Amino acid sequence: MTENVAGITIPDSQLTREITELVRDTASPLLFHHSSRVFYFAALAGQRRGLKYDPELLYC
């Protein structure tokens, strides 16, 4: 879960690990990967605009 995409990493906390496990167990791989891309896109868009955000909240 420590994959780095353009300087963005998924936060490593108990909550994010549990969320990741839940989605992997209940959704299709297509939906799981789509959700990951949405997180990376939103984080990069916020970073580009100079916005502050909570990475854990954004991921969950």
C-alpha positions as CSV (number, residue, x, y, z in Angstrom):
1,M,0.0,0.0,0.0
2,T,3.0,2.3,-0.2
3,E,2.9,2.8,-4.0
4,N,4.0,6.3,-4.9
5,V,2.3,8.0,-7.8
6,A,3.8,11.4,-8.7
7,G,4.8,12.0,-5.1
8,I,1.4,11.0,-3.7
9,T,1.2,7.9,-1.4
10,I,-1.8,6.3,0.2
11,P,-1.7,7.1,3.9
12,D,-0.6,4.1,6.0
13,S,-2.9,3.9,9.0
14,Q,-5.1,1.2,10.5
15,L,-8.2,2.9,9.1
16,T,-6.8,3.1,5.5
17,R,-5.6,-0.5,5.7
18,E,-9.1,-1.6,6.9
19,I,-10.8,0.4,4.2
20,T,-8.5,-1.1,1.5
21,E,-9.2,-4.6,2.7
22,L,-13.0,-4.0,2.8
23,V,-13.1,-2.6,-0.7
24,R,-10.8,-5.4,-2.1
25,D,-13.1,-8.0,-0.4
26,T,-16.4,-6.6,-1.5
27,A,-15.9,-4.8,-4.9
28,S,-14.5,-5.9,-8.2
29,P,-10.9,-5.2,-9.1
30,L,-12.1,-2.6,-11.6
31,L,-13.9,-0.6,-8.9
32,F,-11.0,-0.9,-6.5
33,H,-8.5,0.4,-9.0
34,H,-10.9,3.1,-10.1
35,S,-11.2,4.3,-6.5
36,S,-7.5,4.4,-6.1
37,R,-7.2,6.5,-9.3
38,V,-9.8,8.9,-7.9
39,F,-7.7,9.3,-4.7
40,Y,-4.5,10.0,-6.6
41,F,-6.3,12.4,-9.1
42,A,-7.9,14.4,-6.2
43,A,-4.7,14.6,-4.2
44,L,-2.7,15.8,-7.3
45,A,-5.4,18.3,-8.2
46,G,-5.5,19.6,-4.6
47,Q,-1.7,19.8,-4.5
48,R,-1.6,21.7,-7.8
49,R,-4.1,24.2,-6.5
50,G,-2.2,24.7,-3.3
51,L,-5.0,23.3,-1.2
52,K,-4.4,21.6,2.2
53,Y,-6.2,18.4,2.8
54,D,-6.2,15.4,5.1
55,P,-4.9,12.5,3.0
56,E,-6.5,9.9,5.3
57,L,-9.9,11.6,5.0
58,L,-9.6,12.0,1.3
59,Y,-8.7,8.3,0.9
60,C,-11.5,7.0,3.1
